[in-house]
Amino acid sequence: MSPSTTSGTTDALGPEGPNGPDPAPDPAPGAELLAALLDGMDAALCAFDADGTVTHWNREAERILGWSAEEAVGRPGFAGWAVRRADAGEVQGRLMAVMDGPGRQVHEFALLRKDGGRVLVRTQSAGVRSADGKPAGVYCAFSEVHAQIDLERSIALSEALFEDASWGVVLVDVDLRPTVVNAHAARALGGGRTTLLGRPLGELIVQGVEDLEGALQHVLAEGAPPAPAELWVTLRTGDGDRRRCWRSGFLRLASPLAEEPVPLGVGWLFQDVTAAKVAAQEADRARFRSSQLHRASRSAAECEDPMEAATSSLDYALAGFADHALIDLVAGDRLVRAAGTPSDAPGPCLPVAGGGIPLRYAPGHPALQAVDRTGSVRASAGAGSPRAAGEWATERRWPADAVHALCVVLRSRGRTLGVVTFLRSSHRAAFERPDAVYAESVADRVAASVDLGQVVGGGPGPSGV
């Protein structure tokens, strides 16, 4: 191995002519390529010949220790300049020992900087053999231990994130297609770690994909947002659609090898917080409904007319709950409309002018079922066109925009007084069991007011059964 300077070449001296030494020939292209490769390496590299003399020294070695190639090449080992003399024998022996054995060896040494400081390095050394297979020297690549440890930590962190993390990790490319998916994310998205790769997110997410892709595009263009974002999505699974809430963080990925930041994609980390969000929403809903019941009771207490108290209770109940409310009272074996909200626009629940005309409810009508069962009945128009939903509502004598109904029986002093019906239009979800519980609490207050009105009214009025 011939000595090398920073340029990676040495002067090859030819035989002296009559006019003195011949000029050095131009460096061979192979030597220039070797010099460029050595100086372009991210790791520091030095080499020794079979006698332990330094033959190569690249720019990264100069950066770490401060010694230039001109100062390093040609020195007999590290003793006295790159290693303390007391440690030189051990260090040199361990480095050169690899020349006679196979493979590489890893060591950690404390080397000396040119300014006198010490730096702990991790080395990987391997023997070099000549063309005839005989030991010809040793090459040694080294880096600062803290930099090596940082690299190992980065690699270990990446492996842990993509194997054992308790949150989802997805890398998407600039086309917004998954390129790496960890096990947690694969389960959350309903696929395998390899089957999800390269597929558009719209194939996995039924609703909410626009918000997710918008966030990813923003990160590619502007960088990571300052705080996590909560995204609601609906996933397509073998068991049907599932609605989930993911608390998501985003990181823009750029190549560390390019001089200018080149986006490689986005790192997307998320946790499923659906249960917590649903619990919080239910708690907020319960607090709001309790407040509305309290306000309704206070308002009803100030009403002189019992029917006004009943309709006031419904007005408070409608807020955030339903679009329409109807009060049908029992009159013999029929039901009579006593009060209701406007059918064509939002408005308060008011008594029906005139009244007393029996409703033409067909057998099996949800209001009649509520009376027969002495309980609550839920009904929906089901999936279909708006026209079909309108016909469904019209057949049941309800406002045309109604697609979900909840009929709750009015009971007081052991008697059935009638039915209160809550109606929702298509922009609201269908009534569920917690909605029925709340509606029954409202119906208890309405029934008490209706019963009081019948008692103090003195007239025949609707009779309970």
Buried (B, 14 or more C-beta within 10 A) or exposed (E): BEBBBBBBBBEEEEEEEEEEEEEEEEBEEEBBEBBEEBBEEEBBBBBBBBEBBBBBBBBBBBEBBBBBBEBBBBBEBBBEBBBBEEBBEEBBEBBBBBBEEEEBBEBEBEBBEBEEEEBEBBBBBBBBEEEEEEBBBBBBBBBBBEBBEEEEEEEEEEEEBBEEBEBBBBBBBBEBBBBBBBBBBBBBBBBEBEEBBEEEBEEBBBEBBEBBBEBBEBBBEEEEBEEBBEBEBBBBEEEEEBEBBBBBBBBBBBEEEEEEEEBBBBBBBBBBBBEEBEEEEEEEBEEEBEEBBEBBBEBBEEBEBBBBBBBBBBBBBBEEBBBBBBBBBBBEEBBBBBBBBEBEEEEEBBBBEEEEEEBEBEEEBBBBBBBEEEBBBBBBBEEEEEEEBBBBBEEBBBBBBBBBBBBBBBBBEEBBBBBBBBBBBEEBEBBEEEBBEBBBBBBBBBBBBBBBBBEEEEEEBBEBE
